[in-house]
Amino acid sequence: MAWYGAESGFFVQTPLYCFLYWGIFVVLLAVSFYVVVLDVRYIRLLYALEKRELFLQTLGDEEFRKHLIGAQEEGITKNKRPD
């Protein structure tokens, strides 16, 4: 649209066409930037939800926590030196 506007000669004839053309161009450009912003926000939302789900599947799971605490306690008792 910007390329055609630079090559066509109807802008010289009436300024109304020029303002209308570039007004539409600017509106479409703003809409495309708004869609990009919405897309980035949606991707961040999906990332946060997946991160939370992964946390709940690993460290958030009670059974996994019990095994982790048991392994830590077992490691601590193996590393203690009798005095």
C-alpha positions in Angstrom: 0.0 0.0 0.0 2.8 2.4 0.8 4.6 1.4 -2.4 1.6 2.1 -4.6 1.0 5.4 -2.9 4.4 6.6 -3.7 4.1 5.6 -7.4 0.6 6.7 -8.2 -0.1 10.2 -9.2 -3.6 10.7 -7.8 -2.2 12.4 -4.7 -1.3 15.4 -6.7 -4.8 15.9 -8.0 -6.7 16.1 -4.8 -5.4 16.3 -1.2 -8.6 14.5 0.0 -7.5 11.3 -1.7 -4.0 11.7 -0.1 -5.4 12.1 3.4 -7.8 9.3 2.9 -5.2 6.9 1.5 -2.6 7.6 4.2 -5.3 7.6 6.9 -6.3 4.1 5.9 -2.6 3.1 5.8 -2.0 4.4 9.3 -5.1 2.7 10.7 -4.1 -0.6 9.1 -0.6 -0.2 10.5 -1.9 0.5 14.0 -4.2 -2.5 13.8 -1.4 -4.8 12.8 0.7 -3.5 15.8 -2.2 -4.1 18.1 -2.5 -7.7 16.8 1.2 -8.2 17.5 0.8 -6.9 21.0 -2.2 -9.2 21.6 -0.2 -12.1 20.2 2.8 -11.5 22.5 0.5 -11.2 25.5 -1.2 -14.5 24.5 2.2 -16.2 24.1 3.3 -15.0 27.6 0.0 -16.2 29.1 0.5 -19.7 27.6 4.1 -19.7 28.8 3.1 -18.8 32.4 0.3 -21.4 32.4 2.7 -24.1 31.1 5.3 -23.1 33.6 2.8 -23.4 36.4 1.6 -26.8 35.2 5.1 -28.1 35.0 5.8 -26.9 38.5 2.7 -28.6 39.8 3.7 -31.8 38.0 7.1 -31.8 39.6 7.8 -29.8 42.8 4.2 -29.1 43.4 3.4 -32.8 43.6 3.2 -34.1 47.3 4.6 -37.5 46.4 7.6 -36.1 44.6 8.3 -33.8 47.6 8.2 -36.7 50.0 10.7 -38.6 47.8 12.9 -35.5 47.5 12.9 -34.9 51.2 13.7 -38.6 51.8 16.6 -38.5 49.4 18.0 -35.4 51.1 17.7 -36.9 54.5 19.3 -40.1 53.2 22.1 -38.1 51.7 22.7 -36.2 54.9 22.9 -39.3 57.0 25.4 -40.9 54.6 27.6 -37.8 54.6 27.7 -37.6 58.5 31.0 -38.8 60.0 30.8 -40.5 63.3 32.9 -38.7 65.8 
